[in-house]
């Protein structure tokens, strides 16, 4: 551990933190441009009116109907995708470390952009965006191409098992990669439901992976992660309750997909559920709710899922839910870094 820290060059640290600041500053500069366009063309986020199982989303309408009547624009994730892409292409483009996560960021961002466009052009009925199966297929396509590149071009073909060394899996790494990336993208997308929630959780997760990549000597990847953190901090500044705008699926799918890709590139598959514990809990609550309603004749486990809405429904203020989930996210991200050190991941 000491040798790892000593091997990190001062110039590398300066470069990493400088580009993190660039990500923040560029996003701040882009925000007024986005805001002007979003309000001019009425990029209002429309609230869905039906649940995943087809019933009317009455609980959600009670909780957030008034908020969405304020006409809050979506697609602010475009700011982060553009800022991170520009900073990376100009200052941090690396064949082995940043090509793949950058491509995944852009590819998944396009999927989310299409979904958001349909949402803002729709009449506010139904699912308010692309159908779930279509979104899943498109995100899986991005993940599949990325997984092929991960195996064929970057040469990854093994998984680190804590305490057991390395497991060679060969081409099987591709479906594993796809499963991890798609699951992470959807978990982040599900978590993006309260002002500041997904942004704060993503900031702590990418910070953790920046530290892990730094300890692994993957400086370009560490810089890429911190560039995302810088851009996220700019977004959170405006997205904290009451939100000025939402990141939309262009942001949640782009960043969720990228988080999964970074986890695979750092060979920390088994740390991802720890670092992203809140994302796992959010996605898990939706899965449990759907299964319960289908297997128990419509009976629910939660008042409403995802679980952040359940806590709202039982009386917690939105800000309390968000900040307590942030605390959990920070704690588990820190635990993830500790496990990376003691588990031989770095």
C-alpha positions in Angstrom: 0.0 0.0 0.0 2.8 2.4 1.0 4.7 1.6 -2.2 1.6 2.2 -4.3 1.1 5.6 -2.8 4.8 6.5 -3.2 4.8 5.4 -6.9 2.0 7.9 -7.7 3.8 10.9 -9.3 3.1 14.4 -8.2 2.5 15.5 -11.9 -0.1 12.7 -12.3 -2.0 13.9 -9.3 -1.9 17.5 -10.6 -3.2 16.3 -14.0 -6.0 14.3 -12.4 -7.3 17.0 -10.2 -6.9 19.7 -12.9 -9.1 17.8 -15.3 -11.6 17.2 -12.5 -11.8 20.9 -12.1 -12.0 21.4 -15.9 -15.0 19.0 -15.9 -16.7 21.2 -13.3 -15.8 24.5 -14.9 -16.8 23.5 -18.4 -20.1 22.1 -17.2 -20.8 25.4 -15.4 -20.1 27.3 -18.6 -22.4 25.1 -20.6 -25.3 25.3 -18.1 -26.6 28.7 -19.2 -26.6 27.6 -22.8 -28.5 24.5 -22.0 -30.9 26.4 -19.7 -31.7 29.0 -22.4 -32.4 26.3 -25.0 -34.3 24.0 -22.6 -36.7 26.8 -21.5 -37.1 28.2 -25.0 -38.1 24.9 -26.5 -40.0 23.6 -23.5 -38.0 20.5 -22.7 -40.4 19.7 -19.8 -40.1 16.4 -18.1 -43.4 14.5 -18.1 -44.3 12.2 -15.2 -45.4 8.7 -16.1 -49.0 7.9 -15.3 -48.7 4.0 -15.2 -46.6 1.6 -13.3 -44.4 -1.2 -14.7 -47.3 -3.6 -14.1 -49.8 -1.5 -15.9 -51.8 0.1 -13.0 -52.4 3.8 -12.7 -49.4 5.5 -10.9 -51.7 7.2 -8.3 -49.1 7.3 -5.5 -46.5 8.8 -7.8 -48.9 11.4 -9.0 -49.7 12.4 -5.4 -46.0 12.7 -4.5 -44.7 14.5 -7.5 -47.6 15.7 -9.6 -47.3 19.2 -8.2 -43.5 19.3 -8.8 -43.9 18.4 -12.5 -46.6 21.0 -12.9 -43.8 23.6 -12.4 -42.5 22.6 -15.9 -38.9 21.5 -15.0 -36.7 20.8 -18.1 -35.0 17.5 -18.6 -32.0 16.3 -20.7 -29.5 18.2 -18.5 -27.3 15.1 -18.8 -26.3 16.5 -22.1 -24.2 19.0 -20.3 -22.2 16.3 -18.6 -21.9 14.1 -21.7 -20.5 17.0 -23.7 -18.2 18.4 -21.0 -16.7 15.0 -20.1 -16.3 14.1 -23.8 -14.6 17.4 -24.8 -12.2 17.4 -21.8 -11.3 13.7 -22.4 -10.8 14.1 -26.1 -8.6 17.1 -25.8 -6.6 16.2 -22.6 -7.0 12.6 -21.7 -7.5 10.4 -24.7 -5.9 7.0 -24.1 -6.2 3.9 -26.3 -6.2 1.4 -23.4 -8.0 3.4 -20.7 -10.4 6.0 -21.9 -11.5 5.0 -25.4 -13.9 2.4 -24.2 -15.6 4.3 -21.3 -15.9 7.4 -23.5 -17.5 5.4 -26.3 -19.9 3.8 -23.8 -20.8 7.2 -22.4 -21.6 8.5 -25.8 -23.5 5.4 -27.0 -25.7 5.1 -24.0 -26.2 8.8 -23.9 -27.7 8.6 -27.4 -30.1 6.0 -26.2 -31.1 8.2 -23.3 -31.4 11.2 -25.6 -33.9 9.4 -27.8 -35.9 8.3 -24.8 -36.0 11.9 -23.4 -36.9 13.3 -26.8 -39.9 11.0 -27.0 -40.8 12.0 -23.5 -40.8 15.8 -24.1 -42.7 15.4 -27.4 -45.3 13.0 -25.9 -48.6 13.9 -24.4 -47.7 12.8 -20.9 -49.7 9.6 -20.9 -48.5 6.1 -20.3 -44.8 5.4 -19.9 -43.7 8.8 -21.2 -40.8 7.7 -23.3 -39.4 4.6 -25.0 -40.9 1.2 -24.1 -38.9 -0.6 -21.5 -38.1 -3.5 -23.8 -36.8 -1.2 -26.5 -34.6 0.7 -24.0 -33.3 -2.6 -22.7 -32.4 -3.8 -26.2 -30.7 -0.5 -27.2 -28.6 -0.3 -24.0 -27.8 -4.0 -24.3 -26.6 -3.3 -27.9 -24.2 -0.6 -26.6 -23.0 -3.0 -23.9 -22.5 -5.8 -26.4 -20.3 -3.8 -28.7 -18.4 -2.4 -25.7 -18.0 -6.0 -24.3 -16.6 -7.2 -27.6 -14.1 -4.4 -27.6 -13.2 -5.1 -24.0 -12.4 -8.7 -24.8 -11.1 -8.6 -28.4 -9.3 -5.2 -28.5 -8.4 -4.5 -24.9 -7.5 -8.2 -24.1 -9.5 -8.7 -20.9 -10.5 -12.3 -20.3 -10.4 -12.9 -16.6 -12.1 -11.9 -13.3 -10.5 -11.2 -10.0 -11.9 -13.3 -7.2 -11.2 -11.9 -3.7 -9.0 -14.2 -1.8 -8.8 -16.7 -4.7 -6.7 -15.0 -7.4 -7.8 -14.8 -11.0 -10.4 -16.8 -12.8 -9.8 -17.1 -16.6 -13.2 -17.0 -18.4 -12.1 -16.3 -22.0 -14.9 -15.1 -24.3 -17.4 -15.6 -21.4 -16.2 -12.2 -20.2 -18.4 -10.6 -23.0 -21.8 -11.8 -21.6 -20.6 -11.0 -18.1 -19.7 -7.5 -19.2 -23.1 -7.0 -20.9 -24.9 -8.2 -17.8 -23.0 -5.9 -15.4 -23.3 -2.9 -17.7 -27.0 -3.3 -18.4 -27.8 -3.9 -14.8 -25.8 -0.9 -13.6 -27.3 1.4 -16.3 -30.8 0.4 -15.3 -30.1 0.7 -11.6 -28.9 4.2 -12.0 -31.8 5.1 -14.2 -34.2 3.8 -11.5 -32.5 5.8 -8.8 -32.9 9.1 -10.7 -36.2 10.0 -9.1 -35.5 12.7 -6.4 -33.8 16.1 -6.7 -30.1 15.5 -6.3 -30.3 11.8 -5.5 -28.7 10.1 -8.5 -26.2 12.9 -9.0 -24.9 12.6 -5.4 -24.7 8.8 -5.5 -22.9 8.8 -8.9 -20.4 11.4 -7.6 -19.4 9.2 -4.6 -19.3 6.1 -6.8 -17.1 7.6 -9.5 -14.9 9.1 -6.8 -14.3 5.7 -5.3 -13.4 4.3 -8.7 -11.1 7.2 -9.4 -9.2 6.3 -6.2 -9.1 2.6 -7.1 -7.9 3.3 -10.6 -5.3 5.6 -9.2 -4.0 2.8 -6.9 -3.9 0.4 -9.8 -1.7 2.9 -11.8 -4.4 3.5 -14.4 -4.0 7.3 -14.3 -5.9 8.1 -17.5 -8.9 6.1 -16.2 -8.7 7.7 -12.7 -8.6 11.1 -14.5 -11.7 10.2 -16.6 -13.6 9.2 -13.4 -12.7 12.5 -11.7 -13.7 14.5 -14.8 -17.1 12.9 -14.5 -17.2 13.8 -10.7 -16.3 17.4 -11.5 -19.1 17.6 -14.1 -21.5 15.9 -11.6 -20.7 18.5 -9.0 -21.8 21.2 -11.4 -25.0 19.4 -12.1 -25.7 18.8 -8.4 -25.3 22.5 -7.7 -28.4 23.2 -9.8 -30.3 19.9 -9.2 -30.4 20.1 -5.4 -34.0 20.6 -4.1 -35.8 22.4 -5.6 -34.3 21.2 -8.8 -33.8 23.7 -11.6 -33.6 20.8 -14.1 -33.2 17.0 -14.4 -30.4 14.9 -15.9 -32.9 12.8 -17.9 -32.2 9.4 -19.3 -29.4 10.9 -21.4 -27.6 11.4 -18.2 -28.6 8.4 -16.1 -28.1 5.9 -18.9 -24.8 7.4 -20.0 -23.3 7.6 -16.5 -24.8 4.3 -15.4 -23.4 2.5 -18.4 -20.0 4.1 -17.9 -20.0 3.2 -14.2 -20.4 -0.5 -15.2 -17.7 -0.2 -17.8 -15.3 1.3 -15.3 -16.0 -1.4 -12.8 -15.1 -4.1 -15.4 -12.0 -2.1 -16.5 -10.7 -2.0 -12.9 -11.5 -5.7 -12.5 -13.7 -5.0 -9.5 -16.9 -6.8 -10.5 -17.5 -8.0 -6.9 -16.9 -4.5 -5.5 -19.5 -2.8 -7.7 -22.5 -4.0 -5.6 -20.8 -2.6 -2.5 -19.7 0.8 -4.0 -23.1 1.1 -5.7 -25.1 -0.4 -2.8 -27.9 2.2 -3.0 -28.3 1.6 -6.7 -28.6 -2.2 -6.0 -31.2 -1.5 -3.3 -33.2 0.8 -5.6 -33.3 -1.7 -8.4 -33.9 -4.6 -6.0 -37.0 -2.8 -4.6 -38.5 -2.6 -8.0 -37.8 -6.2 -8.8 -39.3 -7.4 -5.5 -42.3 -5.1 -5.9 -43.1 -6.5 -9.4 -42.6 -10.1 -8.3 -44.8 -9.6 -5.2 -47.6 -8.1 -7.2 -47.5 -10.9 -9.8 -47.1 -13.8 -7.4 -49.2 -12.6 -4.5 -52.3 -11.4 -6.3 -51.4 -7.8 -6.5 -50.1 -7.5 -2.9 -47.2 -5.0 -2.6 -44.1 -5.0 -0.3 -43.6 -1.2 -0.6 -46.2 1.6 -0.7 -44.5 2.5 -4.0 -41.2 1.5 -5.7 -38.4 2.4 -6.2 -37.7 2.5 -2.5 -36.9 6.2 -2.3 -40.6 6.9 -3.2 -41.7 4.4 -0.5 -40.0 6.5 2.2 -41.6 9.6 0.7 -45.0 7.9 0.9 -44.6 7.0 4.6 -43.9 10.7 5.4 -40.2 11.4 4.9 -39.5 14.7 3.2 -37.8 14.4 -0.2 -34.7 16.1 1.1 -34.4 13.7 4.1 -34.6 10.7 1.8 -32.0 12.2 -0.6 -29.5 13.1 2.1 -29.8 9.9 4.0 -29.3 7.9 0.8 -26.2 10.1 0.1 -24.8 9.2 3.5 -25.3 5.5 2.7 -23.7 5.9 -0.7 -20.7 7.6 0.9 -20.3 4.9 3.6 -20.5 2.0 1.1 -18.2 3.7 -1.4 -15.6 4.1 1.4 -16.1 0.4 2.4 -15.6 -0.5 -1.3 -12.2 1.4 -1.4 -11.2 -0.4 1.8 -12.1 -3.8 0.4 -10.2 -3.0 -2.8 -7.1 -2.5 -0.7 -7.4 -5.5 1.6 -8.9 -7.8 -1.1 -6.0 -7.5 -3.5 -7.8 -5.4 -6.2 -5.1 -2.7 -6.1 
